[in-house]
């Protein structure tokens, strides 16, 4: 009989806070980890591509894609939050609680 390795909830949460999906990888939920990692990286890349240059921000000009940027940032925040909560719950399940 194969024993399951218990995981620490705090470590899983910290890893997911660093990068979405890392906590799932720590919990050995590789498919979930891959989905969160790809989603987090894609949303991060998309938001970085829409951020206007610093001189436009300092000049007070509204950026042309502000609506899209806000939507992507909200989705990125949801991805981070969901990843953290899921990593915590996954570690608790593995610990048998």
Secondary structure as UniProt FT lines:
FT   HELIX           9..18
FT   TURN            20..21
FT   HELIX           22..26
FT   TURN            27..28
FT   HELIX           30..50
FT   HELIX           54..59
FT   TURN            64..65
FT   HELIX           66..95
//
